[in-house]
């Protein structure tokens, strides 16, 4: 039994899909105007792991995972204006970047990746429905959702009417009947993306796209809606309101899940603090995507995730060890304790703890390596084709050279050459262990095979 913490009820509940043979999940995806940062990556990795668990539980063909692409947005327009490039070029390039970077983090491709610009007709149709039902109105070329027409507005996010009104009164547009009313459609100026509509040439507001696309691909009501905690208000609050009003009160989704934000060394990640980085930044610096995924799964998704270099090093060391143990293994059946941990509100930290226990069991001859392999692969780790960074390396020739230099140093009492070689090995990420029995060299954290080419 999978149990999930449903934000809509504030409780951990048994997950009971509407149709076990057609489990449906929608996750808010990226606005494609730049590289995905590590906070974006956390959401993608969390819901990819849930997708894997659902497929394991209900069958690969029984789950539909939709993650949208927002390719019409003011941020994209601004990037085009400042760069002098076309909006189409920017969105095509950045969408490709996102797909590549998430694949590097071992994320499976969603079953559907709808682009907002492909669903403008559905957004217009939903907006027309809302107007017809008295939940939206036209004003100066805009169409706005009337918040007062939905009596439950604010219940999802738990915000009081006073708090919402206070926040909405900053630069209130004169055409709004209520400061909290939000845009469903707005006019487009010359040079900006626009589509013909009953209200003139324009483009959709942000919130309407997810309601329209999820309805088109998953139906009026589906099982799980996910996203980052920063989307609870106003985005998800507004999605719920407009979807319910467009669908005769039917709920948009039955379970709502949100991942907490990512921190760096205990501080919020931001450009102003100088601790902001993208997935591509870390890949270019040599951090394997599998290692990043391991770190992102080391904390429960509903808790802040603190990114530190110590965690990167620990993840790399663990994964090297796990890959060495499973080199010749075939995936078996995932360990029941790993499945149990993941089924308990996606407790990835608990599942990782079980994986460490399995490693100890393999080394003690009590556990088959295939169990570790299958268990890790359920979490998107140790998957084929992404472990080249941890491939076994033959360091025997270097061990012999190091041993000879060490023996000579012991005779001459001149350890300068030995110390210099050891320093170069350590700099290349090689772990050097010396004992009475001899010398043992093995790849360690930050191992760089290219740096060894000039060594004896």
C-alpha positions, 0 to 999 in steps of 0.5 A: 500500500502506497501512502502519500501526504496529501497537501489538500487534506494535510494528512498522510493517506493510502493512495487509491487511484481512480483506476488502478489500470490507468494511474494519472499524474501531472507535474508542473514543469519548467518555464524554458528561458534558461538552464535548469537550476538544482532546485528545478532538478529536485522536483524532477528527480522526486516525481521521477522516483514516484513515477518509478514506484507507481510503475513498479506497483501498478505496471509500466503500462498502467501509469501516465505521467505528464510534465508540461513545458511553459513556452509562452511567458513574460520571462521568455519574452524578456530574454528574447528582447535582451538577447535579440534572438527569436522566442522560438529559437530560445524555447527550442534551445532551452527545452532541449537543454532541460531534456538533456539535463534531466536525462543526465540525472537519470530521469525517465521521460514522461509519457507526455510533455505538452508545450503550452503553445500547442494547447492555446485552443483548449485554453481559449475554450476553457476561458469561454466556459468560465465566462459563460458560467459567470466565473470570469469576465472581460475587461480592456482586452483581458479576461480575469477569473472572478475569485469571489465566484468560487467560495472555496478560494484560499482553502487549499493554501490556507490563506486568509482573505485578509492576507490575500487581499493585502498581497494582491493590492500591490499595483492593482490593475484598474480593470480588476473588479477585485484585487485578487482576480487573476488573468486568464487571457491578456492582450499581446503587443506587436512583436510578442507572441499572440493568438486570435481569440474572442477578446482580440489578439493575445496570449494566455495567463500562466495558471490556465495552461495547466488546467487546460493541458491536464484536462486534455491529457488526463481528464477532468479529475486525475490522481496526483498533481505535483510540483514545488512548494513555491507553487502552492500559492498562487499557481495551484490555488488558481488551478484548483479554482478555475478547474473546479468552476469549469467542471461543475465543481469536480476536483482537479486532482485527488492527491497534491504533493509538493517538494520543499526547496533546496538550500546550499550549505544551509542557505537559500540558493540565490544569485545574490548570495553567490551560491546559485548553480545549474545542473549543467554547471555541475556536469561541466565541473565533473559531477556525475548526474547519478551522484547529483541524483543520489544527493537529491534523494538523500532527504525526504522530499517534504523537507528542505534539502541541504546541498553540500560538497561533503554529501557529493563526496559521500555519494560518489564514494558510495556509488563507486562501491555499489557499482563495483559490487554489482558489475557482473550482477543481473537485477533481481527483485527489489528488497521489500524494505526498499519498496516499503520505505518508498511506499511510505510517502516516498521516504527516499532517505529511508530507502537509501539507508536500506541500500547501505544495509544491503551493501554490508550484506553483500560483503558479508556473503548474505545478500545477492548483488542482484537485489542491491542492483534492482533496489537501487534501479527502482530509485533511478540509481545504478541504471545501465548506460550512465555509470561510465564515470565509475567504471573499473580502472586498472591501476596495477601498473601504477601500484607497481611503480609506486611500490618500487619508488617506495621500496627505494625510498625506504632504502635511501631515506629520501621520500621526496619522489614518493611524496610527490607521486602520492600528491599527484595521485591524490590530486587525481582522485586516487585513494592511496593505502600503504601498509606492511603488506604493500600498496593499494590504489583505487579510484576515489572522490573526484577521480580523473583518469586523464590526470594519470596519463603522464604518471609513470 
